[in-house]
């Protein structure tokens, strides 16, 4: 049976079970209902006050597996997910045959499959892509036909491997800018070497994307600061606009390495401006920006209040509005056509000062070896540029595609997106293209025109194919001043000044990071700017971790505890100091907490208070590392030497488990300290209700037991093999067949009375001992 026919899942071949050795074999939900793998942690004896507790000792916490457990189940990896059409194409056909299954409907979400929408959207976006790809090739400093070459193959590849149904990949302004700057840094200036360098760059970007996807590095999207990306995009937009001003002004100049060099040259050569080029370029730019502003003007009410748009169609359901909307969506195509006709009129009138594209390679698609013909280049510069472009391209795709996926309520895989983008870039590399990614503008138009699947990408690819053989011959007479407005329009869209204003009001430190990113991007290149911004954001995060908010809190009338800096009238206990730290307790801030607690005690004692207790409200602490555990022990010992006790209140489950494993509760008990699951219990201890201490110790033990069992059950829910049909086709431990069978027989047993639990646990232990022996056998597949 082929792998494409697999209907079960591929996951990691073994797992660790809490309190047990590595466990082999798939564990089903039915098997989890048994008590075969009950936690070895003994339950504390139930106190009279807790005899009616639903979680008394010996009970099973997950007998019925409530539905909320599904929230914590890991995503299983389907073999068919490597080629998504294997899954969605049959569903697409069934949907149009009116026999869609419930699973098909769940996968579709709110975006119902529509061949009509795919066809219309694909053709429309294809018409947008052709002029944009030509313009973006100019931005990258490459021959115009390279933009079309970089569009066709990525569209085909993404339609086969992508998971975001409305994304339209291809050349973008940001990736074109990065490509051009990378080629400049590699000192590749003639057309032949730049084409070879661009294809090699696309190959390396594709390989890096595939490597990150295979390593399941899709979570990278969460590690790039929003403020850094905004500053990076703003700097890229300014750089792009500045680089295209020479085509709008008619000033002849070579490519400059830095933004400020370009800006200075333009400012110092304004006397060389050519009026015919100026009129043509700025007229087309005004045309494009006006249509874009009208398209995003809002609803009918806002349009009627606008001094200009109220004279244009405002009813979205009217034919005139739809016609104007179509013109706005196809404004790039219209701009190119107008520019070509305008230049023809200039030539007919004898005006030849407008610079034309010139000769274009019109032999059609060619297959190349990426990098062929390059004699030497800086490999470190190439690798750094490729890695930056990999991350930026992935973020750009997920940013726009994730938005539409969330609106339509269908799922996509970030890791599969990395693979899809990698394969798309490799496909473009062998066709003399350059790095590409998902486009903001084209994806938005694709979604607006009703695209419901990646078949729209195939339709767009057909348009590009026709353009290569039908349009390229007439491109030679197109003026650069007709392409530059298209680039500038897209660049203006990524500049968001409002984000800088928000950062200035909300967080001065983030504003400084944004300004550093923006300034470095303009001073050097956007690649260095992004790296600097990323480094600064990491340093800021480390600083925030090392300097958490530490507060002395007091009790309010509603029994809640608030920071006394904000609520100075909050009740302070006569013999106790109550503190709170709003961060995880780790090696970065453990010393700060200890010193703050001791300083708070000294301050209170200076006022004449006799402090006997220090209470730390841990409700904002979700993790404690070993340095944190040691700091708590040192604090407890220091307080004990002064006749004071440390109380940890509002403990969360994972924190309690960590403290328990590190032996902190036993140490605190020796030093007179306590652990409490609630702040009310800590208050009761302060006020002399000592019987609460014994009950709280039982609560902590019960909480630790629950955390251990929950972790065990959740970790046991992952299958462990590749399945075709219902039979495993691969197992990593060839010599462990007997161990697998023994473990499976043990797990398959029905729940038995508690009197037999000891013998069953011993059986499972013996089985896992056998499995442990078999781990030493070399890895070989078995069928």
C-alpha angles and dihedrals in degrees: 000000000000122000090243088065093057112123099178129064144277116216139149111307099237142015139201116246118207111261091000139088120259107303123217130209136039117295117209128206090251091055090051089060090069123082093233093116100035114158116273089219107109116234117238118248112268115251120222089253090058103039090109094047113127089223099053121152118292098021123126112245097201107034095134099028099226118226093254089070087075088070090068099042113114119241111259117224115239119205088221090059089077087069105031096189087069085069106030102036095065088046089050090054094045090050092056090045089055093241102104116155126228089256090054091052091049092051092048094053111183093331105088117202113258125175090194092056092046092051096048094042093046094052093045094049090045089058089050093047098055098064092035092053090051091050095046091051087058089051090054091050092245132128112276096247089061088073091059092044089053091052106050105056096040090054091054094044095047092050087059100043108022125102103194102088099204102043118117111200125201141096115342133185093247096049091043091053092049090048093051093048092047091052090048091053089050087054094237108149111153120079096247096052093042092053091049092045093048092051091048090049090052090050093052092045089052093048091049091050092050091048092051091046093051090050089051093242094153088118088076088093088072094055100061112090115238091222092051092051091049092052091044092052092046092053090046090052092051091047092049094048092048093049091055097048090087089065092048092048099038093236114151113223139145123245112281124214097222133042094234091054090056093046093049094048092051092047092050095047102047089122088071094063113134112219098209090053091044093053094046097046099044093044091055091045091052089049093053096043092047093053091046092050091049092048092054096040094112132232131346093271093056092045092053091053093049113100093225109023093054087074090058128067112295103173108091091204096056122102093233091055092049092048092051089046090055090050089052092050092049094040092119091059092044091048092054092048092049091047092051092049092044091053089048089054090050092052091048089054092050096253109138102162093099110098114234130204092246129194115009129193104250103175092109129235118352131187116228140178104249110247094011110156098024109129099190139347141162106272094194092054090048093050095047092048091047093050092050091049091048093056095040093048092049092048091048092051096045093043095058099028095045090055093057092041090054092049092051092040099230126132129244133182118238090199092052088048089058089052092047093050090046094052090044092054093047089051090051091047094059089051094054094261132136134231116305139178141173115310123228097208099040093045090052092051090045091055093043093055092053106264108172103171143015090270083091087067090056091053090050090050090056090054090051090049091054091046092056092058101031108032105034093074091063096040091086090077094051115111119232087228088069092055099043095067090056090055094045092049090056093044094053089055093064095052109095112178091174091070090061091051092050091049091050091053098039106035126007091192092057089047090055090050090050093049091048090051092046094046095046091048091056096040096050118359136305089256093061090041092056092048091049091048092049091050093049093048090052091050090048091051091050090049091051091050092049093047107042125171107275117187142175106226134200135201119262127208090263089055093251120128122236137181108271090218088067097030107033091172093061113124117266117202115238097228102024143064117210117203136182132197118197100208143056112285108243142142089280095064108014093102091049092056094048094049092044092053093050091046091050090053092050092049092052093046090054088064090058099261119140104223117206101160137043111195120194113199102213099183090116094046112092099168139028124193127199093270089054091049090051091049091053091051092049090048092049092049093048092050091046091055087059094046094259133126132221118222122188110202136185092026117185123221100253091045091050090050092051093048090047093052091048092051095242097136092056092048093049091049090056089052094047095258130135141207118219133187092211138033091232090064090052090051090050090054091049090052093052104264094136095170087074090069094068093046092049091053088056090047091053092049091049091048091051090049091051093049091050094050094044091051091049094049095046094047090050094059097080119097115231111210146048110265131198109189102326100322125091112239098186135034121172096213109065096177094048100075093113090047091050092050092048093048091047093049090050093049092046094060116111121247110283133199116280091252090069095045094096094055092046091051089051090051091051090047091053090049093051090047087058090048090050090056091051092055088078091065113103116257114266130154119245127193 
